[in-house]
Amino acid sequence: MMAPPLPEGIRAHPRLDQWLGVGADGDVLATSGKVDIGQGISHALRLIVAAELGLPPHRITMRPASTLYSPDEAVTSGSLSVQQSGLALRLAAAHLREACRSAMARRHARGIGDVSLHDGVFRVRATDQAATYQQLADAALLAQAIDPAHLASGGPAAGTGESARPDVAAKVFGEFRFIHDLRWPDMVYGQVFRPPTLQARIDENRLARLLPALSALSGVVHVLRDGLLIGVLARSEWALSQAVRCVQRHEADGPIWTPARAMPDLDAWQDWLALQPTETTVVLERPGIDAPADADARTGLRADYGRPYLQHASIGLCCAIARWQPDVDALEVWTHSQGIFNLRRDLALAFAVQADAVRVSHVEGAGCYGHNGADDVAFDAAWLARAARGQPVRVQWTREAELGHAPLGPAMTVTVEAEVDGNGRLRAWTQDVRSQGHGTRPGRGASPSLLGAWQTADPFPVPMAVNAALSAGGGSERNAVPPYAVPALAVRNHRILSMPVRVSALRALGAHANVFAAESMMDELASRLSMDPLAFRLAHLQGPEHARAAAVLTRAAQMAGWADEVAPPVGEGLGRGIAYARYKNTGAYCAVVVRLRVDERVRLEQIWIAADLGLVVHADGARNQLEGGAIQAASWTLCEQARVDAHGVASNDWERYPILRFSEVPPVQVALIAQPEQPSLGAGECTAGPTAAAIANAVAQATGLRMRTMPFTPDNLMRQALA
């Protein structure tokens, strides 16, 4: 077995003790730079370490990530935690295991082959000599540089454990301590009030009446003003709630903030996108080979697909705690950010301190799967904490702030033009993507990417949203290259160079819209050719390079009884649809089949998912991620659309931003195609695009209407029917 290449995390943090340690009780302490946002990555990493060390999982303690001691593994995103941190910890654990084996052999002047390992105990064969990791792993051993060759030295293969997650029961019974539950005896409570748009003007006359009213409230200890920001510190959450009501009363008499420039009508987001300046990038261009064909036998189709602006809509609100140490001007922050090192960098820039003067520690909060307000609320807490003279400050956004100020997932239009020959084979495919960039995360620019830092009296510039490099998965162009065999191919990405509202990463980034478009087009072509949609896809996934793709499609179809049941008649209200994608064209293989009914609205009846994730570390966790991703994508596809008007984001409550209800969630069946000899692939985002497309394809069969623009609300269905 060849040693795998070193992950970037180990290149930057090569010492064994930066990843693993041994506690006084003999349990192994494992450290990752990836954070747990509810996806269960801590348990998956625990299982990897346990398998390599030959220990039961309960003997592995995963330390919460902190910039004080954790390796910097950038942002927890892109379904990469098992691939990146999992491999790093596996290499570290293999090194620890074999280094301890060597230490045991040297101690007793025996060969390495004479030392066995069972249940965390090393024994010298034919003797009664035994030692544990605690007895063998001294400081010098733990200071060694990790050698990937140790992974080839034998030992158990990582993964496939079915040990129950230790956090689930505590969460179910309300015993788990989220960041929202943390309290200190001297804690004060803070709230930051800000304009509803990125740039605004403040009415100084109204502000002059508001600030004394806030200061006069019982329990309020401090009121701050810095540029467009108004901050309140209070002794209790009740006193803070009175401050919120006070601001609302003053706003009812007239706005405190007004937009600095006219906001576009983003309800007409397709028209707006079409008129904006763009930066065009050719993602892939393959002219194909000219072949004689009867022009009359060709079938061509061009269609525009799209999704509106979306919101993260976390049910749990963003929260952070911060404390300044005024004597040394050092900052401590507790946060549920997905990128604690990136946040530390931008906080240091925003407050003009050295990065090593800022400590950021992760505490679990509501999962968001993208760039929500967690980093911004950390800035708010830190900004207020400077006025708190060493007291910790807790800030939790309101629902209105959560929905109104967090970055939006960008609206997208995707134009696909495809051509098939007389034999039903794809000849040409063009895909043009128009969208803002999908990234304004902290830690990636010359200035801080934190909302509050753009709104102080001395503001930092608002950065334009950008896309990640295609080698890292891309942004709006993610999954824009179709997975099927097609001779002539052109894929272009048109990045919008305007940003009236902040946009950033939302789960799956551009894959949600791109796969929706491509897989809708595949169904439309199959319909034109009177071909079965599954057979049409499989015909373009021939050969060993497509074997894994064909396998997940076939498995999902088998689960749904695709070949056994007669397809429902078109237009009679019952539909089924199928779709496939390989996430980022380099990640997990996933196929989804949906059965639904359409009466006055779309009602999901069943979702089937087949996925090839390579080596599966924790099957139950993988199924949870696949199922959760599909349900969230179903909500985006059927319900969700951010509303932006002249005053900012108007969809700032559940009435104006509905999400899929528990009563609307259908049964979901998941099959994992085992590939234990293959590298692990992430599960968190691969269902998003196929679920959206499968729903669209099922709706087309149920109603005869081809819905090319999300969401498929009753109103939009009616508009399409009347068009």
N, C-alpha and C positions, 0 to 999 in steps of 0.2 A: 504493500500500500504506500503510495507516494504521499508525502506530507503536503497539505494544502498550503496555498500562499498565505502569508500573514495578513490578517485583517488590518485595516487602517488604524483601528483602536489600539492594537498591540504595537504597531509601528510607532505610534505616538507615546504609548505607555508600555514599555517592554518588560518592566519588572513584575515578577510573580506576585509580590505583595501589593501591587496596585490593583489586583483582581481578586486575590484569595488570601485568607488568613485563617488561623486556628484559634478558637476561643479558649478560655480557661476551663470550660466544661468539655472540651474536646470536639465540639461542633465546628464545622467549617463555616467561615464567614465569606460570602461571595458578594462582590461589588460590580455593578454595571453602571454605565452611563445612560442606559435606556430607562425610561420611567414607566410605571404601571398606571395607565389611565383607565383601568377597568378591563383591559383586554386579556389580563392574566399572564402577562409576559414574565412577571416575577416567578410564577410557578413553573413555567416552561423552562426558564433558565435554571431554576433549582433542580429540575429533573435532569437536565443536561449535566450539571456538575455532579449530582449524585451518581449518575450512571458511570461517569468516567472515574470517580473516586471509589466506586464500590461501596457506597454508603446508602442507607435508606434516606428518602427525601427529607424526613423530619430532622435529619442531622445537618441539613444545609440551611443556614440563615441568610436570606437576601437582605442586604443593608439598603435602606432607602437612599436614593441617589442624592448626592450633595456635592457642590463644587469644592468642598473642603477636602474630600478624600476620593471621590469617584473619578474614574477615567473619563475624559471628555469624548463622548461618542455622538456629539452634535445633537440632532433633533430626533425624537422618537416619532418617525413618520415613514410613509412609503412602504409599509408592510415589510420592514427590513430588520426588525429587532432580532429575530431568531437567526437570520443569515449573518448579521454583523456581530452583535453581542453574543449570540449563542455560540458561534464559531470561536470567538475570542475566549470565552469562558471554557469552552471545551478544550482548547489548546492549553489554557492555563491549568485546568484540572489534570489533563494528561501529563503535563510537566510535573506538577506536584506529586502525582502518583508515582511516576517513574523516578523522580529525584528522591523520594522517600524510600522507594525500593532499593535504589543504589546506596543510600545512606545506611540502610539496614544490612545490606550485603557487606559494606566496608566495615561496619561495626563488628561483624562476626567473621570477617575474613572468608567470606563465601562468595560464590558467583551470583550474579543477578538472577540467573535461572533457578537458584535454590531458594529464592524468596517468593512466597505466595501471598496473596491478598484475599481476605474474606471478611466481609462485614466491617471494613475499615481497620482490620488488624493484619499487620505484616508478620509472617511467621517464617522462620528458617526451617526448611524441611529436615525431618529426622532429628529435630531438637525440640526443646520446650521454650526456645527463645521467641519472644513476641514483643511487638511495639505498635503503638498507634500513631496516627498523624501528629497528634499533639506532642508525642515524645520524640518524633523524628524531625519535624519541621521547625528548625531553629531560625533565628534571624538571618543567618548567612544563607541558608537554603532559600528562604523566602525572598532574598534580595537578588536571586539569580534572574538572568534574562530568559524569557520564555523561548524554548526551543521547539518549533513545530514538529521536529522529527520524533518527539516522544509519542505523538498520536499514532505512529506506526509501530509502536512497541508492544502492541497487544492491548489487552484490557477490554472492557465491555463497550459496545457501541452505544453512543448517546441516543436517548430518546425512547419513544413509544411507551412511556409510563402512563398509567391510568390513576395515579394517586390523586386523591381529591384535593382541590385547592383549599388551603387552610383559612382563607379570608372569607369564603362564601357564607358559611354559617353565621359568622359574626355580622356580616352585612345584612343577611336575611333577618336576624333577630335584633338589629339595631344596636349592636355592641361595637361595631367597627368605628374607629375614630378617623373621620375625614377631616380635611383642613377646616371645614366649617365648624367642627366640634372643639377645636383647640381654644383653650382659655388660659390666661395668666392672671394672677391676682391684681396686678397694676395695669391691666390692659385698658386702653381707651378705644372708642369706636369711631370710625371715620367714614365720610362720604364726600365724593367730589362731584360737583355739578358743572356741566359743560354744555357747549352749544350742540345742537343736533346735526350740524354739518362740520366738515373739516376746517373750513375757513368761515369766520363770522365776525360781526361787529357787536360790541356790547353796548347796551344803553346805560350810560353812566348815571342818568337821573333815576332810573328804576333801581339800579344797583345801589345807589345811595340810600334808598328806602329799605332795600332787602337786608343789607349787611347789619344794620342795628337791630332789625327784627330778629335775625338769627342769633345774634349775640345775647339778646334778652331772654332767650328760651331757657327754661329750667333744665339743668343738666348739660348744657353746651359749655365747653371749657375754652374753645378757641375757634375763631373764624378767620380764614385766610383768603386772600385774593392774589392771584398771579396771572396777569394777562386775561385770558378767557376763562380761567379756572377759578371756581369758588370752592373752598374746602371747609368742612365742619368737623370738629372733634368733639365727642360727647362722652359722658361717663357711662352711658347705657345705650342699648339698642332702642329702647323706648324713646329716649331723648332724641336719638338720631332720627327716628321715624317722625317726630314732631318737626324736625328741621326739613325733612322731605316735604311734609304737608305745607310748611311755611313757604317754601320755594314754589310749590304748585299754586298756592293762593296768589302769590305775587305774579306768577306767569299768567294766571287767568285774567289779570287786569291789562295784560299786554306783554309781548315777548321781551325777555331780558336780552336774548341773543337773536340777531337776524343774519341770514346768510350774506357773506361778503359779495357773492355774485349769484346770478340767477341759476337755479338748479334745473337741469334738463328733465323732461318728462320721461322717466325711466320705466313707467308702465308700458310705454311704447319702445321697449328695449331693443327690438329688432331694427326698427328705423334708426334709433340712435347709434347702434353699432355700425350700421351701414354707412353712416355719414362721417365717422371719425377718422382722423389720420392714423395710418398704421405703419408698422415695420414688418416687412414680409420676409420670411425665411423659407427656403426650399428644404423641406424635411427629407424628401426622397424623390428622385426623378429617375425613372427607368423607361426609356422610349419603347422597348419591346422590339420584336422582330416582325417585319412585314410578312404576311402570309396571304396567298390568294384566298379570297373568300367572296362569296356572293353578297354584295352590299345589301340586297333586299332581304337576305336571311338574317341580318343582324338586328338585334333588339337593343335599343338604347333608352336610358332613363336618367333624368336629372331631377334632383329633389333637394329642397332646403329643410333642414331639421334644426331644432333649437331647444334650449332650456333657458328659463328666466334666471334672474338673480335669486340666490338661495341664502338662507340663514342657518347658522349652526343649531340654534334652538335647543341648546342643552337644557334639560329640565332642572338640573342642579345649577345654581347660580355661581358665577365666577367669584373667587374669594382669595384674599392674600393677607398675610401678616408681615409687618416690617418693624424693625427697631434700629435706630441709629445709636451708636455709642459716641456721644458728642465729644468726649475727651480725646478720642483718636480719630474721629470722623470716619468710622467704619459702619457698614450697613449689613444687617442680617435680614434675609427675606425667606419666608416660607410660602410656597406656591405650588399649584398644580400645573404649571407650565410644561409643555412638551419638550422644551429646550432650555435647561437650566443654565448651561454655560453661555449660550447665545444671549439669554436674558441678562446674565451677569455682565457681559460685555456692554450691552446697551444701557443698562442702569449706570455703569461706571461712566460712560460717555455723557449721559443725560445729567448726571450730578457732578461731573468734573472731578472724579476720584479715580485712583488706580484700581484696576480690576481685582487685584488681590486684597483690596479693602472691602470688597463686596462678597458676602457668602450667601449662596442661594441653595436652599434645601427643598427637596420635593416632598410633598405630602399629598396623598391621593385626594382627588376631588371628583367632580362630575367629568366623565369622559366626553371629549369633544371631537376627536378624530379630525383635526385640522386646526387652523389658526383662529381661535376664538378670542375672548377677552381676557384670558388668564394672565398674559404678559402685561396688558394695560392696567389691570387692577393691581398688579404688583407695583407698577409705577405709582399709581394713586396712593397705595399704602406707604411707599417709601417717601413720596413727596410730603404727605401729611406727617409722617414720623419725624421729619426734621424739626417740626414745631412741637413735638411731644416730649422733648428733653429726656430721651432715653427710655420712655415708656413704649411698650409694644403697641402698635396700632393695627386694628383689624378692620379691613374694608371688604364689604360684600356688595356687589352690584345689585340694583333692583332689577325686576323683570324688564322694565322699560329700558333701563340702561343696557341690559344684556342683549336685548333684541335690537336696540337702536344704535348702539355704538360699536359692537363687535364687527370685524370685517365680514363682508359678504362673500359668498362663493360667486365667481363671475358669471354673468350671462354669456351664452355662447350660441353662435349659429354655425352650422356645419353643412356645406354644400357638397353633395356627392353626385358625380356623374359616372355612370358605368355602362359598359357595352358587353353583350354576349353574342357569340356567333350562332350559326344555325344548329350547331350541335349542343347548345346550351352551356358552352364554356365561356368563362370570363375572358374577354380580350383586352379590356382597358378599364382603368379605374382612376378617377381624379377626386381628391378630397381636399376641400379648402375650409380651413378653420378660422373663424373670426372671433376674437375674445380679447379681453384684457389679460395681462399676465396673471399668474396664479400664485404669486409669492410676494408678500411684504413682511415676512417673518423677521423678528429681531436677529441681530448678530451677523447680518450679511451685507451691510452697506457701510458707507463712510460715516453716517450719522445714525442716531438711534431710531429704530422703527417702533416707537411707542406713542400711542395717541396723545397722552398728556404732554410729552416732550414737544409736540407740534403746536401746543395751545398755550404755552406760558408767555410771559411778556417778552422773552428773548427766545423765540421758538426756533427749533430745528426745522429744516425743510422737509416737506412731505415727499417721500420717495415714490417714484412710479412703480407700479407692480411689474414684476419681471417673471420669466419662466426659468425653471431649472434647466441645466444642460440636458440634452436628449440622452446623453450617456448615463445620467442619473434618473432617467425616467421622463424628463420633460415636464411641461406644465399644461398649457392649453393643447399642445400637440400630443399629449400622452394618449397612446393607442389610436392615433390618427392613421397609422399604417395598417391596412387590413391584414388579417392573418392568412388569407387565402392565396392560392396560386393564381397569379394574373400576370400576363406578359408585360403590358404597358401600364406604368404606375406613376402618378404624380401626386405628391402630398405637399401642401403649402400651409404655412401658419401665418396669419395676419394679426400681429399683436397691436391692440388698440393703445394709442399714446395719449389717452385722456383718462382722468380718474376723479370725477366729481364726488363719488363715494368710494370709501376704501374697500378694496377687495384683496383676498388672499386665499390661502390654501383651504379647501374643503375636501373632505374624504374622497379619494380617488382622482382628484383634480380633473383634468380634461377627459379622463377615460369614461366618465359617466356619459357625457354627451357624444363623444366620438364613437363609442361602441353602440350606443343607441342609434346613431345615424347609420353606421355601417351595417349593423345587423337588421335594421329596418329595411335598408336597401336590398340586402340579400333576400329577404322575404318578398319584397315587391317584385324582384326579378324572378324568383321562383313562381310567383303567382302569374306573371306575364307568360312564363313558359309552361304553365300548368304542371309544374313539378312539385313533388313533396319538399317542403323546406328543409327537412333533415337530409334527404337524399341529395339535394342541391349543394348543401354545405359539404357533405362528405365527399362529393365528387371533386371538390376543390381542396381537399385535404388528403391527397394520396401520397404514398411514399413514406419511408421511415422517419423523415424529418417532421412529419405531421402525425405520427402514430399516437402521441400522447393527446393531441387535440382531438383526433377522431375518437379516442377511447372515452374521453369525458362526455362528448356529445352522445355517443352510443349508450353510455351508462345512464345519463339523465333521461334519454328517451325510453330506455327499458324500464326505469323506475316509474315513469309516467304512463306506461302502457301505450306508447306512441304507435307502435305497429299493430297492437292488439285491438285498439279501439278505432272505430270509424270517426274521422274528423267531423266535428259538428258542422251542420250546414252554415254557410256564410250568411250573416245578417239575422240570425234567429236568437241572438242574445247570449249564447254560450260559446266561449272561444278558448283555444289553447295556443300557446306560442312558445317558440324555442329560440335560444340565442347562445352565442359562444364568444369567448375572448380569452387570450392569454394576457394577464395583467402586465402592462408596460411592454408587452411582447417579449419579456424576459423572465417574468415571474410565474405565478400560479396559473394553471390551466383550469378553466371553469366553464361549465355549461349549465344553463337554467331553463327549466320548463315551467310555465305558469298555466294554470287553468282558472278561468274567471267567468263571471256572469255580469252582463250589463243590463240594468233596467233603467231606473232614474239616475244611477251612478254606477261606477265600476266597483264590483265586489270580488275580491280575491277569494278563491276557494281552496287552492293548493299551490305550493311552490315546491319543486324538486330541484336539488342542486347536486351536481357531481363535480368533484374537484380533485386535481392531482397537485399535491403540495410537496412532492418529493418525500423526504423523510419527515414523518409527522412526529413531533416531540410529545405532544399531549393531545390526543384525538378529541377529547371532550372540549378542550379549549378551542381547537381548530373548528369544530362544528359550531360552537357558540359564535365565533367570529364570522363564519360564512353566513349563518342564519341572521345575525344582527346586521351585517352589511346589506343583505337582501331586503330586510324589513325597512331599513333606513332609505334604501334606494326606491323601494315601493312608495314610501311616503313622499320623497321628492317628486316622483313621477306622477303620482295621483293627486297630491294635495298642495304642494308648497310653491309659493312665489312671494318673494320680498316685494313690498310696495314702497316706492320712493317718490316723494312729491317735492314741492318747492321748499318744504321745511325740513327735509331729511327723510330718514327711514320712518315710514308711517306704520308699518306692520310690527309694532312694538308690544303686542300682547297676543294671547292665544286666540282671541276672537278674530284678529286680522291676520294672524299667521297660524292657521290650523296645521296640525301634524296628524299622522295616522294614529288612531286610537287603538287601545288594546283590543277592543271588541271587533276591530276591523282587520286584525292580524290573522292570516290564515295558518293552517298547519304547514310546517316546513320540514321536509325530509332531506337529509344530507347523506351523501355517500362519499367516502374518501377512497380514492384509488391508491393503494399502497405502492410506494416507490422507495423502499428503505435504502436502496443503493444510491439514490440520487440526493443531491444537496437539498436542504430544506428551503421551501418557498413560503412567503408570507400569505396569510389567509384573510387579513382584515379588509382589503379593498377590492378583491377580484370579483365579487358578486355584483358590484354596483352597476356597471354597464350592461352585462347580460340580463340582469333583472329588469332594468328599464326597457330594453329592447324586447324581451320576451312578453312583457305586459303590452307594449305597443302592438306586437304581432298578434297577440291573443285578442285585443280589442278590435283589430282589423277584421279578424274572422267573425267575432261576435256581432259586429255592427255593420260591416262593409265599409267602415270609415277608416281611412289611414290617418292616424293622429301623428303629425310630424313635429308638433310643438308641445312641450310639457308646460304645465301639468294637465292631466286628463280629467279636469273637473267637470261636473255636470254642465256648467255654463259653456266651457270650451267644447265639450262634446256637441252641445246644441248648436253652437256657432258653426262647427264643422259640418253638421248635418244640414244646416240651412245654406251653406256656402255653394 
